[in-house]
């Protein structure tokens, strides 16, 4: 493996010098816009100790060397630069990233998942993460990437759903499928009809986008026992599917409605001088 270089540390030093030289020239908001541009420019700047630009330094590495570099950065607590991450992302999930997902180190697992992104090569590992003992944040990240290419993940998600394994995650994934599939539609409808969490199940139907769900959604929203939170999500789902619900409802005695209204009231500013308080 090539030597470990703290490119971000180098950039921070150069940035500090630049900001000192240009003190008072830019306001804070302007600096927020300038710094990313300077960082990008630094990526194409020749660094003598590296014998290359930061971008070029990692572009020369093999897939295996890149993964080893990433692991070394974490192990030795050296900041991981965007230049390393961008090069790994560009390689479209090299095999070594999948190995890092099994490492058991939450930092490496999280990084590896985010760098692999929605590459189908990582999907088998994502399902292992979802059905294993990973942290909730890592599971959520894996689910998000599976949802981005849900049609590719559909068959595996269906199989796990039928086995009763992590059904909530499987429903999330299935609801993002673009291709119409009666198996998916029937599951989403069944889950909606039997739901304890009606708003969430309605959101899955809205995401799936099949207008055949409209009659059932309209039936449920019109029930007198539908509370305000359910009403809001059901109305959104109906409109997302091209429908409309126009019956005027009175939720003035609904506890959810009353809580929302109470929280939205404008509170007086008691920190103002006494002579300014009305």
C-alpha positions as CSV (number, residue, x, y, z in Angstrom):
1,X,0.0,0.0,0.0
2,X,1.2,3.5,-0.8
3,X,1.9,5.7,2.2
4,X,-0.9,7.3,4.2
5,X,-1.3,11.0,3.5
6,X,-3.5,13.4,5.3
7,X,-4.6,15.5,2.4
8,X,-7.4,17.2,4.4
9,X,-4.8,18.3,7.0
10,X,-2.7,19.8,4.3
11,X,-5.7,21.6,2.9
12,X,-6.7,22.9,6.3
13,X,-3.2,24.4,6.7
14,X,-3.3,26.1,3.2
15,X,-6.8,27.3,3.9
16,X,-5.8,28.9,7.2
17,X,-3.0,30.8,5.4
18,X,-5.4,31.9,2.7
19,X,-8.0,33.1,5.1
20,X,-5.4,35.0,7.1
21,X,-4.1,36.7,3.9
22,X,-7.7,37.6,2.9
23,X,-9.0,38.5,6.4
24,X,-11.9,40.9,6.1
25,X,-12.3,40.5,2.4
26,X,-15.2,38.0,2.6
27,X,-18.2,37.6,4.8
28,X,-19.0,34.3,6.5
29,X,-21.6,33.3,3.8
30,X,-19.1,34.1,1.1
31,X,-16.5,31.9,2.7
32,X,-19.0,29.0,2.8
33,X,-19.2,29.2,-1.0
34,X,-15.5,29.7,-1.5
35,X,-14.1,26.9,0.6
36,X,-15.6,24.0,-1.4
37,X,-14.2,25.6,-4.6
38,X,-10.8,25.9,-3.0
39,X,-11.0,22.2,-1.9
40,X,-11.9,21.1,-5.4
41,X,-9.0,23.1,-6.8
42,X,-6.7,21.5,-4.2
43,X,-7.6,18.1,-5.6
44,X,-5.9,19.1,-8.9
45,X,-2.8,20.7,-7.2
46,X,0.5,18.9,-7.3
47,X,1.6,17.8,-3.9
48,X,5.4,17.2,-3.7
49,X,5.2,14.7,-0.8
50,X,2.6,12.6,-2.8
51,X,4.3,12.9,-6.1
52,X,0.9,13.6,-7.6
53,X,-2.2,15.6,-7.1
54,X,-4.6,14.3,-4.4
55,X,-7.0,13.1,-7.1
56,X,-4.2,11.5,-9.1
57,X,-2.7,9.9,-6.0
58,X,-5.8,7.7,-5.5
59,X,-6.6,7.3,-9.2
60,X,-3.3,5.4,-9.6
61,X,-4.2,2.9,-6.9
62,X,-5.8,-0.5,-7.5
63,X,-9.2,-1.3,-6.0
64,X,-7.4,-3.4,-3.3
65,X,-5.1,-0.5,-2.5
66,X,-7.9,2.0,-2.2
67,X,-9.8,-0.2,0.3
68,X,-6.6,-0.8,2.2
69,X,-6.1,2.9,2.4
70,X,-9.6,3.5,3.6
71,X,-9.2,0.9,6.3
72,X,-5.8,2.4,7.4
73,X,-7.2,5.9,7.6
74,X,-9.9,4.7,10.0
75,X,-7.5,2.4,12.0
76,X,-4.9,5.2,12.4
77,X,-7.5,8.0,12.9
78,X,-6.4,10.0,9.9
79,X,-9.2,12.0,8.2
80,X,-10.6,10.3,5.1
81,X,-10.5,12.8,2.3
82,X,-13.2,13.3,-0.3
83,X,-10.6,12.5,-2.9
84,X,-10.3,8.9,-1.6
85,X,-14.1,8.5,-1.2
86,X,-14.8,9.9,-4.7
87,X,-12.3,7.5,-6.3
88,X,-13.9,4.5,-4.4
89,X,-17.4,5.6,-5.5
90,X,-16.2,5.8,-9.0
91,X,-15.0,2.2,-8.9
92,X,-18.7,1.1,-8.5
93,X,-18.3,-1.0,-5.3
94,X,-15.1,-3.0,-5.5
95,X,-15.1,-6.4,-3.8
96,X,-13.0,-5.1,-0.9
97,X,-15.9,-2.8,0.2
98,X,-18.1,-5.8,0.7
99,X,-15.5,-7.3,3.0
100,X,-15.4,-4.1,5.1
101,X,-19.2,-4.4,5.6
102,X,-18.5,-7.6,7.4
103,X,-15.7,-6.1,9.5
104,X,-17.8,-5.4,12.6
105,X,-16.3,-1.9,13.0
106,X,-19.3,0.4,12.8
107,X,-17.2,3.2,11.3
108,X,-15.9,1.0,8.5
109,X,-19.3,-0.6,7.9
110,X,-21.0,2.8,7.6
111,X,-18.4,4.2,5.3
112,X,-18.4,1.1,3.1
113,X,-22.2,1.2,2.8
114,X,-22.2,4.8,1.8
115,X,-19.4,4.4,-0.7
116,X,-21.0,1.4,-2.3
117,X,-24.3,3.3,-2.6
118,X,-26.9,1.8,-4.8
119,X,-24.5,-0.5,-6.7
120,X,-26.3,-3.8,-7.3
121,X,-23.1,-5.7,-6.4
122,X,-23.7,-4.6,-2.8
123,X,-27.4,-5.7,-2.6
124,X,-26.8,-9.2,-1.2
125,X,-24.7,-7.7,1.6
126,X,-27.3,-5.0,2.2
127,X,-29.9,-7.7,2.8
128,X,-27.5,-9.5,5.2
129,X,-27.2,-6.2,7.1
130,X,-31.0,-5.7,7.2
131,X,-31.5,-9.2,8.6
132,X,-28.6,-9.2,10.9
133,X,-27.6,-7.4,14.0
134,X,-26.3,-4.1,12.6
135,X,-27.0,-0.8,14.1
136,X,-30.3,0.8,13.1
137,X,-28.5,3.7,11.3
138,X,-26.6,1.2,9.2
139,X,-29.8,-0.7,8.4
140,X,-31.6,2.5,7.5
141,X,-28.7,3.4,5.1
142,X,-28.8,0.0,3.5
143,X,-32.5,0.2,3.0
144,X,-32.3,3.6,1.4
145,X,-29.9,2.3,-1.2
146,X,-32.1,-0.7,-1.9
147,X,-35.0,1.6,-2.4
148,X,-33.2,3.5,-5.0
149,X,-33.2,0.4,-7.2
150,X,-36.1,-1.4,-5.7
151,X,-37.0,-3.3,-8.9
152,X,-33.6,-5.0,-8.7
153,X,-34.1,-5.8,-5.0
154,X,-37.8,-6.8,-5.4
155,X,-37.6,-10.6,-5.6
156,X,-35.3,-10.9,-2.5
157,X,-37.5,-8.4,-0.6
158,X,-40.7,-10.5,-1.5
159,X,-39.0,-13.7,-0.3
160,X,-38.0,-12.2,3.0
161,X,-41.4,-10.6,3.5
162,X,-43.1,-13.9,3.0
163,X,-40.8,-15.4,5.6
164,X,-41.8,-12.7,8.0
165,X,-38.3,-11.3,8.2
166,X,-37.9,-7.5,8.7
167,X,-41.2,-6.9,7.1
168,X,-41.2,-3.2,7.7
169,X,-38.0,-2.7,5.7
170,X,-39.3,-5.1,3.0
171,X,-42.4,-3.0,2.7
172,X,-40.4,0.2,2.3
173,X,-38.4,-1.4,-0.5
174,X,-41.4,-2.9,-2.3
175,X,-43.3,0.4,-2.1
176,X,-40.5,2.0,-4.2
177,X,-40.8,-0.5,-7.1
178,X,-41.5,1.2,-10.5
179,X,-42.6,-1.8,-12.4
180,X,-46.2,-2.8,-11.6
181,X,-46.4,-6.2,-10.0
182,X,-49.7,-7.6,-8.5
183,X,-47.8,-9.4,-5.8
184,X,-46.4,-6.1,-4.5
185,X,-49.7,-4.3,-4.9
186,X,-51.6,-7.1,-3.1
187,X,-49.1,-7.1,-0.2
188,X,-49.3,-3.3,0.2
189,X,-53.1,-3.4,0.1
190,X,-53.3,-6.2,2.7
191,X,-50.9,-4.4,5.0
192,X,-53.0,-1.2,4.6
193,X,-56.3,-2.9,5.4
194,X,-54.9,-4.5,8.5
195,X,-52.6,-1.7,9.7
196,X,-52.1,-0.5,13.2
197,X,-50.0,2.3,11.8
198,X,-52.4,3.5,9.1
199,X,-50.4,6.7,8.1
200,X,-47.3,4.7,7.3
201,X,-49.1,2.1,5.3
202,X,-50.9,4.9,3.4
203,X,-47.5,6.4,2.6
204,X,-46.4,3.1,1.0
205,X,-49.4,3.1,-1.3
206,X,-48.7,6.7,-2.2
207,X,-45.1,5.9,-3.0
208,X,-46.0,2.8,-5.1
209,X,-48.3,5.0,-7.2
210,X,-51.0,2.5,-8.3
211,X,-54.3,4.2,-8.6
212,X,-56.2,1.0,-8.0
213,X,-55.7,1.8,-4.3
214,X,-57.9,4.9,-4.5
215,X,-61.3,3.3,-3.7
216,X,-60.0,1.8,-0.5
217,X,-58.2,5.0,0.5
218,X,-61.4,7.0,0.0
219,X,-63.3,4.5,2.0
220,X,-60.9,4.7,5.0
221,X,-60.6,8.5,5.0
222,X,-64.4,8.9,5.1
223,X,-64.7,6.8,8.2
224,X,-65.8,8.8,11.3
225,X,-63.2,7.1,13.5
226,X,-60.3,8.4,11.2
227,X,-58.2,10.7,13.4
228,X,-56.5,13.8,12.1
229,X,-53.1,12.3,11.6
230,X,-54.6,9.5,9.6
231,X,-56.7,11.9,7.6
232,X,-53.7,14.0,6.6
233,X,-51.7,11.0,5.3
234,X,-54.7,9.5,3.6
235,X,-55.5,12.8,1.9
236,X,-51.9,13.1,0.7
237,X,-52.0,9.5,-0.6
238,X,-55.3,10.1,-2.4
239,X,-53.9,13.2,-4.1
240,X,-50.6,11.6,-4.9
241,X,-52.6,8.9,-6.9
242,X,-54.6,11.5,-8.7
243,X,-57.7,11.4,-6.6
244,X,-59.6,14.0,-4.5
245,X,-61.4,14.0,-1.2
246,X,-63.7,17.0,-0.7
247,X,-65.9,16.3,2.3
248,X,-65.4,18.9,5.0
249,X,-64.4,17.3,8.3
250,X,-64.5,18.7,11.8
251,X,-61.4,17.7,13.9
252,X,-61.8,20.4,16.6
253,X,-62.2,17.7,19.3
254,X,-59.5,15.4,17.9
255,X,-56.6,15.2,20.4
256,X,-54.0,15.1,17.6
257,X,-55.5,18.1,15.9
258,X,-55.7,20.1,19.2
259,X,-52.0,19.2,20.0
260,X,-50.8,20.4,16.6
261,X,-52.8,23.6,16.9
262,X,-51.5,24.3,20.4
263,X,-47.9,23.8,19.2
264,X,-48.4,26.1,16.2
265,X,-49.6,29.1,18.3
266,X,-47.3,32.1,18.2
267,X,-45.8,32.6,21.6
268,X,-45.0,36.0,23.0
269,X,-41.3,37.0,23.1
270,X,-40.6,37.4,26.8
271,X,-37.0,38.2,26.1
272,X,-37.9,41.6,24.7
273,X,-37.7,44.7,26.9
274,X,-40.8,45.2,29.1
275,X,-41.9,48.3,27.2
276,X,-42.0,46.4,24.0
277,X,-44.3,43.6,25.2
278,X,-47.9,44.0,24.2
